[in-house]
Amino acid sequence: MNQNTHQTVLILGANSDVAKQCIKQYCKKGFSVLAASRNTKSLDIFVKENDLNSWVTVLHFDAVDFDSHQRFYNELPVKPCIVLYAAGFLIDNEIALKDFKNTRQMMMVNYMGAVSILNIIASDTTNKSLERIIGLSSLSGVRGRKSNFVYGSTKAAFTQYLSGLRQELISRNIKVNALIIGYIRTKINEGLQLNESLIMEPDYVAKFIVNAGSSFIIVPNFKWKIIYLILKILPESLVAKLP
């Protein structure tokens, strides 16, 4: 077994396609994984089908049940050295503009739930094993665009939170990474009209997560890095013309 076998990764929102690939890749590197999600049945099947029972413990976690987060963390069988927040929720911008119930769900899953649980984890100074916190954000949060600004605003807030958290934890030598991700072939994007040449596979994105280094911003794929840089410097008058 790998020398990292005794180390543990906590994946919050572990039922996503990218998160499941992360589980497999972390296990290959010798890490034990605490896979947390509302849908534990689906995770149990995934773990069994991939013969990961000796590496993975499935836990129930609800990102929007804020009152349960402290208890969830207190009852972890072991405190993690790496934490990945992969929970996400997306609805079409036109729906988000008219249906605040779904908009609120995006806010709670993508941002509020993350802040709630990650504040608890980061504040535990007794966990000397904690060395890294990773959050999955999005290109949608780089600049406001009329096609997805409601969803994008939740990801922009999450990235800003992670940026501040990085500064907060630097004195404890805990790294914080924000994955700024473009289109992925996942359940969340099913049915959307996307540029096929820009779509990344979940296992490809997972490699960047599992092998995250010291850089705060990580943008998988050189095409998306170029798009990210263009969005950062583009004048507002041109951004307004984007879809």
C-alpha positions in Angstrom: 0.0 0.0 0.0 1.0 3.6 -0.6 2.6 5.4 2.4 -0.4 7.8 2.3 -2.8 5.0 3.2 -3.3 6.5 6.7 -4.4 9.9 5.3 -8.0 10.7 4.7 -9.8 12.9 2.1 -13.3 14.2 2.9 -15.3 14.8 -0.3 -18.5 16.9 0.2 -21.0 16.4 -2.6 -19.4 13.1 -3.5 -22.1 12.0 -5.8 -21.2 14.2 -8.7 -19.5 12.7 -11.8 -16.2 14.6 -11.1 -16.3 13.8 -7.4 -16.7 10.1 -8.2 -13.6 10.2 -10.4 -11.7 12.0 -7.6 -12.7 9.1 -5.2 -11.1 6.6 -7.6 -8.0 8.6 -8.1 -7.5 9.4 -4.5 -7.8 5.7 -3.7 -5.2 4.9 -6.3 -2.8 7.3 -4.6 -3.4 5.4 -1.3 -5.8 7.8 0.5 -8.8 6.7 2.5 -11.9 8.6 1.4 -14.9 9.8 3.4 -17.5 10.2 0.6 -20.4 12.4 1.8 -23.6 13.1 0.0 -27.4 13.2 0.4 -27.7 10.3 -2.0 -25.8 7.6 -0.1 -27.6 4.8 -1.9 -26.0 5.9 -5.2 -22.6 6.2 -3.6 -22.9 2.7 -2.0 -23.5 1.2 -5.4 -20.6 3.2 -7.0 -18.2 2.0 -4.2 -19.3 -1.6 -4.6 -19.1 -1.6 -8.4 -15.6 -0.3 -8.3 -14.4 -2.5 -5.4 -13.5 0.4 -3.2 -15.1 -0.8 0.1 -11.8 -1.1 1.9 -10.9 2.5 0.9 -14.2 4.4 1.1 -16.6 5.2 3.8 -20.0 6.6 2.7 -21.6 9.3 4.9 -24.8 11.3 4.7 -24.3 15.0 4.2 -26.8 17.7 3.3 -25.2 20.9 2.1 -28.3 23.0 2.9 -29.1 21.5 6.3 -26.8 24.0 8.0 -27.8 23.0 11.6 -26.5 19.5 11.0 -23.0 20.6 9.8 -21.3 20.9 13.2 -22.6 17.5 14.3 -21.6 16.0 10.9 -18.0 17.2 11.4 -17.9 16.2 15.1 -18.9 12.6 14.2 -16.5 12.0 11.4 -14.6 8.7 12.1 -11.3 10.5 11.4 -10.5 14.1 10.7 -9.3 14.7 7.1 -6.0 16.0 5.7 -7.7 17.1 2.5 -11.2 18.5 2.1 -12.9 18.8 -1.3 -16.2 20.7 -1.6 -17.8 19.4 -4.8 -21.5 20.0 -4.2 -23.2 22.0 -6.9 -26.7 22.9 -8.2 -27.5 24.6 -11.5 -30.7 25.8 -13.1 -31.2 27.8 -16.3 -30.9 31.5 -15.9 -34.4 32.3 -17.3 -35.8 30.0 -14.6 -33.6 31.5 -12.0 -34.9 35.0 -12.8 -38.5 34.0 -12.2 -38.3 31.2 -9.6 -36.5 32.4 -6.5 -37.1 29.0 -4.8 -34.6 27.4 -7.2 -32.4 30.4 -7.1 -32.2 30.2 -3.4 -31.3 26.5 -3.7 -28.3 27.4 -6.0 -27.2 30.0 -3.4 -27.5 27.5 -0.6 -25.7 24.6 -2.3 -23.0 26.5 -4.2 -22.1 29.1 -1.6 -23.9 29.1 1.8 -23.5 25.4 2.4 -19.8 25.6 1.5 -19.2 28.5 3.8 -21.1 26.8 6.6 -19.2 23.5 6.6 -15.8 24.9 5.6 -15.9 27.4 8.3 -16.3 24.6 10.8 -13.5 22.6 9.3 -11.1 25.5 9.0 -11.8 26.6 12.6 -10.8 23.3 14.1 -7.2 24.0 15.1 -7.0 20.6 16.9 -6.9 18.9 13.5 -3.2 19.0 12.9 -3.6 16.8 9.8 -5.5 19.3 7.7 -3.2 20.4 4.9 -5.5 21.4 2.0 -9.0 22.6 1.2 -10.2 22.5 -2.4 -13.4 24.1 -3.8 -14.9 23.5 -7.2 -15.9 26.9 -8.7 -16.6 27.9 -12.3 -15.7 30.1 -15.3 -19.3 31.4 -14.9 -18.2 33.3 -11.8 -15.3 35.2 -13.5 -17.5 37.9 -15.1 -21.2 38.5 -15.1 -22.8 37.5 -18.4 -26.5 37.7 -19.2 -26.9 34.0 -20.0 -25.9 32.7 -16.6 -25.3 35.5 -14.2 -27.5 34.2 -11.4 -25.6 30.9 -11.2 -22.3 32.7 -11.9 -22.9 35.0 -8.9 -23.0 32.0 -6.5 -19.7 30.8 -8.0 -18.1 34.2 -7.8 -19.0 34.5 -4.2 -17.5 31.0 -3.5 -14.3 31.9 -5.2 -14.0 35.1 -3.2 -14.6 33.2 0.0 -11.9 30.7 -0.9 -9.5 33.5 -1.6 -10.0 34.9 1.9 -9.9 31.5 3.5 -6.5 31.0 1.8 -5.2 34.1 3.5 -6.8 33.1 6.8 -5.1 29.6 6.8 -1.7 30.5 5.3 -0.2 30.9 8.8 -1.1 27.3 9.6 0.5 26.1 6.3 -2.9 24.9 5.0 -3.3 25.3 1.2 -6.5 26.4 -0.4 -7.3 25.8 -4.1 -10.1 27.1 -6.3 -10.7 25.0 -9.4 -12.1 27.3 -12.1 -13.9 24.9 -14.3 -15.5 25.1 -17.7 -17.8 22.7 -19.5 -17.7 19.1 -18.2 -19.6 16.1 -19.6 -21.7 15.6 -16.4 -25.3 15.2 -15.3 -25.5 18.9 -14.4 -24.9 19.9 -18.1 -27.1 17.3 -19.8 -29.4 18.9 -22.4 -27.4 22.1 -22.7 -26.1 23.2 -26.1 -22.4 23.3 -25.5 -19.3 23.6 -27.7 -18.2 20.0 -28.0 -14.5 21.0 -28.5 -14.5 22.6 -25.1 -16.2 19.8 -23.1 -13.9 18.1 -20.6 -14.3 14.6 -19.3 -14.8 14.1 -15.5 -11.7 12.0 -15.0 -9.6 14.6 -16.8 -10.8 17.4 -14.4 -10.3 15.0 -11.4 -6.6 14.7 -12.2 -6.2 18.5 -11.7 -8.0 18.3 -8.4 -6.2 15.3 -7.0 -2.8 16.7 -8.0 -3.5 20.2 -7.0 -0.3 22.2 -6.1 0.2 25.5 -4.4 -1.5 27.8 -6.9 -4.7 29.2 -5.6 -6.5 29.4 -9.0 -6.3 26.2 -11.1 -7.9 26.2 -14.5 -7.9 22.7 -16.2 -7.2 22.6 -19.9 -5.2 25.2 -21.9 -8.3 26.4 -23.9 -10.1 27.2 -20.7 -7.0 29.0 -19.3 -7.0 31.3 -22.4 -10.8 31.9 -22.0 -10.3 32.6 -18.3 -7.5 35.2 -19.0 -9.6 36.9 -21.7 -12.6 37.1 -19.4 -10.4 38.7 -16.7 -9.1 41.5 -18.9 -12.1 42.0 -21.3 -13.6 45.6 -21.1 -17.1 45.7 -19.7 -18.4 47.0 -23.0 -17.4 43.8 -24.7 -18.5 41.5 -21.9 -22.0 43.0 -22.3 -22.0 41.7 -25.9 -21.3 38.1 -24.8 -24.2 35.6 -24.6 
